[in-house]
Protein backbone atom coordinates (compact mmCIF):
# COMPACT_ATOMS: atom_id res chain seq x y z
CA UNK A 1 0.00 0.00 0.00
CA UNK A 2 1.34 3.44 -0.88
CA UNK A 3 0.69 6.75 0.84
CA UNK A 4 -0.75 9.26 -1.64
CA UNK A 5 0.53 12.82 -1.96
CA UNK A 6 -2.40 14.34 -0.05
CA UNK A 7 -1.96 11.93 2.85
CA UNK A 8 1.80 12.48 2.83
CA UNK A 9 1.31 16.20 3.36
CA UNK A 10 -1.05 15.63 6.29
CA UNK A 11 1.33 13.10 7.80
CA UNK A 12 4.27 15.49 7.40
CA UNK A 13 2.35 18.36 9.04
CA UNK A 14 1.47 16.13 11.98
CA UNK A 15 5.06 14.92 12.38
CA UNK A 16 6.48 18.47 12.20
CA UNK A 17 4.00 19.55 14.87
CA UNK A 18 5.10 16.65 17.03
CA UNK A 19 8.85 16.43 16.40
CA UNK A 20 9.70 19.93 15.23
CA UNK A 21 11.67 21.00 12.18
CA UNK A 22 13.72 17.81 12.04
CA UNK A 23 10.58 16.10 10.69
CA UNK A 24 10.31 18.62 7.82
CA UNK A 25 13.10 16.76 6.03
CA UNK A 26 11.51 13.35 6.53
CA UNK A 27 9.92 11.80 3.45
CA UNK A 28 6.57 10.37 4.57
CA UNK A 29 6.55 6.67 3.80
CA UNK A 30 4.65 3.56 4.84
CA UNK A 31 6.94 2.96 7.84
CA UNK A 32 6.30 6.48 9.17
CA UNK A 33 2.58 6.04 8.71
CA UNK A 34 2.64 2.73 10.60
CA UNK A 35 4.67 4.27 13.43
CA UNK A 36 2.27 7.22 13.59
CA UNK A 37 -0.63 4.80 13.88
CA UNK A 38 1.21 2.95 16.66
CA UNK A 39 1.94 6.26 18.40
CA UNK A 40 -1.70 7.33 18.38
CA UNK A 41 -2.81 3.90 19.54
CA UNK A 42 -0.26 3.94 22.39
CA UNK A 43 -1.29 7.40 23.52
CA UNK A 44 -4.94 6.34 23.62
CA UNK A 45 -4.67 4.59 26.99
CA UNK A 46 -3.05 7.68 28.49
CA UNK A 47 -5.75 9.92 27.06
CA UNK A 48 -8.41 7.58 28.36
CA UNK A 49 -6.93 7.80 31.88
CA UNK A 50 -6.62 11.60 31.82
CA UNK A 51 -10.34 11.89 31.20
CA UNK A 52 -10.89 10.74 34.78
CA UNK A 53 -8.47 13.09 36.55
CA UNK A 54 -10.61 15.18 38.91
CA UNK A 55 -10.68 18.95 38.80
CA UNK A 56 -9.49 21.14 41.69
CA UNK A 57 -11.15 20.84 45.10
CA UNK A 58 -13.01 23.94 46.21
CA UNK A 59 -12.48 25.42 49.71
CA UNK A 60 -14.31 23.84 52.67
CA UNK A 61 -15.61 20.85 50.72
CA UNK A 62 -15.83 17.25 51.81
CA UNK A 63 -13.00 15.68 49.83
CA UNK A 64 -14.44 12.15 49.78
CA UNK A 65 -17.90 13.19 48.52
CA UNK A 66 -16.32 15.63 46.10
CA UNK A 67 -14.04 12.93 44.69
CA UNK A 68 -16.92 10.52 44.12
CA UNK A 69 -19.05 13.21 42.48
CA UNK A 70 -16.11 14.40 40.37
CA UNK A 71 -15.31 10.84 39.19
CA UNK A 72 -18.94 10.28 38.16
CA UNK A 73 -19.00 13.62 36.41
CA UNK A 74 -15.76 12.93 34.52
CA UNK A 75 -16.98 9.50 33.45
CA UNK A 76 -20.28 10.86 32.12
CA UNK A 77 -18.49 13.76 30.44
CA UNK A 78 -16.10 11.34 28.73
CA UNK A 79 -19.02 9.32 27.45
CA UNK A 80 -20.69 12.38 25.99
CA UNK A 81 -17.62 14.14 24.55
CA UNK A 82 -15.53 11.14 23.50
CA UNK A 83 -12.33 13.19 23.09
CA UNK A 84 -9.69 11.47 21.05
CA UNK A 85 -6.26 12.21 22.50
CA UNK A 86 -4.66 14.70 24.85
CA UNK A 87 -1.57 16.52 23.63
CA UNK A 88 0.51 15.51 26.65
CA UNK A 89 -0.14 11.84 25.90
CA UNK A 90 0.80 12.14 22.23
CA UNK A 91 3.93 14.10 23.22
CA UNK A 92 5.01 11.51 25.78
CA UNK A 93 4.55 8.67 23.30
CA UNK A 94 6.40 10.66 20.61
CA UNK A 95 9.31 11.25 23.00
CA UNK A 96 9.60 7.51 23.62
CA UNK A 97 9.42 6.69 19.91
CA UNK A 98 11.46 9.50 18.30
CA UNK A 99 14.43 7.26 17.47
CA UNK A 100 12.16 4.78 15.68
CA UNK A 101 10.66 7.63 13.65
CA UNK A 102 14.12 8.89 12.70
CA UNK A 103 15.15 5.45 11.50
CA UNK A 104 11.91 4.96 9.56
CA UNK A 105 12.39 8.33 7.87
CA UNK A 106 15.78 7.09 6.66
CA UNK A 107 14.18 3.89 5.37
CA UNK A 108 15.97 1.71 7.91
C-alpha positions as CSV (number, residue, x, y, z in Angstrom):
1,X,0.0,0.0,0.0
2,X,1.3,3.4,-0.9
3,X,0.7,6.7,0.8
4,X,-0.8,9.3,-1.6
5,X,0.5,12.8,-2.0
6,X,-2.4,14.3,0.0
7,X,-2.0,11.9,2.9
8,X,1.8,12.5,2.8
9,X,1.3,16.2,3.4
10,X,-1.1,15.6,6.3
11,X,1.3,13.1,7.8
12,X,4.3,15.5,7.4
13,X,2.3,18.4,9.0
14,X,1.5,16.1,12.0
15,X,5.1,14.9,12.4
16,X,6.5,18.5,12.2
17,X,4.0,19.6,14.9
18,X,5.1,16.6,17.0
19,X,8.8,16.4,16.4
20,X,9.7,19.9,15.2
21,X,11.7,21.0,12.2
22,X,13.7,17.8,12.0
23,X,10.6,16.1,10.7
24,X,10.3,18.6,7.8
25,X,13.1,16.8,6.0
26,X,11.5,13.3,6.5
27,X,9.9,11.8,3.4
28,X,6.6,10.4,4.6
29,X,6.6,6.7,3.8
30,X,4.7,3.6,4.8
31,X,6.9,3.0,7.8
32,X,6.3,6.5,9.2
33,X,2.6,6.0,8.7
34,X,2.6,2.7,10.6
35,X,4.7,4.3,13.4
36,X,2.3,7.2,13.6
37,X,-0.6,4.8,13.9
38,X,1.2,3.0,16.7
39,X,1.9,6.3,18.4
40,X,-1.7,7.3,18.4
41,X,-2.8,3.9,19.5
42,X,-0.3,3.9,22.4
43,X,-1.3,7.4,23.5
44,X,-4.9,6.3,23.6
45,X,-4.7,4.6,27.0
46,X,-3.0,7.7,28.5
47,X,-5.8,9.9,27.1
48,X,-8.4,7.6,28.4
49,X,-6.9,7.8,31.9
50,X,-6.6,11.6,31.8
51,X,-10.3,11.9,31.2
52,X,-10.9,10.7,34.8
53,X,-8.5,13.1,36.5
54,X,-10.6,15.2,38.9
55,X,-10.7,18.9,38.8
56,X,-9.5,21.1,41.7
57,X,-11.2,20.8,45.1
58,X,-13.0,23.9,46.2
59,X,-12.5,25.4,49.7
60,X,-14.3,23.8,52.7
61,X,-15.6,20.9,50.7
62,X,-15.8,17.3,51.8
63,X,-13.0,15.7,49.8
64,X,-14.4,12.2,49.8
65,X,-17.9,13.2,48.5
66,X,-16.3,15.6,46.1
67,X,-14.0,12.9,44.7
68,X,-16.9,10.5,44.1
69,X,-19.1,13.2,42.5
70,X,-16.1,14.4,40.4
71,X,-15.3,10.8,39.2
72,X,-18.9,10.3,38.2
73,X,-19.0,13.6,36.4
74,X,-15.8,12.9,34.5
75,X,-17.0,9.5,33.4
76,X,-20.3,10.9,32.1
77,X,-18.5,13.8,30.4
78,X,-16.1,11.3,28.7
79,X,-19.0,9.3,27.5
80,X,-20.7,12.4,26.0
81,X,-17.6,14.1,24.6
82,X,-15.5,11.1,23.5
83,X,-12.3,13.2,23.1
84,X,-9.7,11.5,21.1
85,X,-6.3,12.2,22.5
86,X,-4.7,14.7,24.9
87,X,-1.6,16.5,23.6
88,X,0.5,15.5,26.6
89,X,-0.1,11.8,25.9
90,X,0.8,12.1,22.2
91,X,3.9,14.1,23.2
92,X,5.0,11.5,25.8
93,X,4.5,8.7,23.3
94,X,6.4,10.7,20.6
95,X,9.3,11.3,23.0
96,X,9.6,7.5,23.6
97,X,9.4,6.7,19.9
98,X,11.5,9.5,18.3
99,X,14.4,7.3,17.5
100,X,12.2,4.8,15.7
101,X,10.7,7.6,13.6
102,X,14.1,8.9,12.7
103,X,15.2,5.5,11.5
104,X,11.9,5.0,9.6
105,X,12.4,8.3,7.9
106,X,15.8,7.1,6.7
107,X,14.2,3.9,5.4
108,X,16.0,1.7,7.9
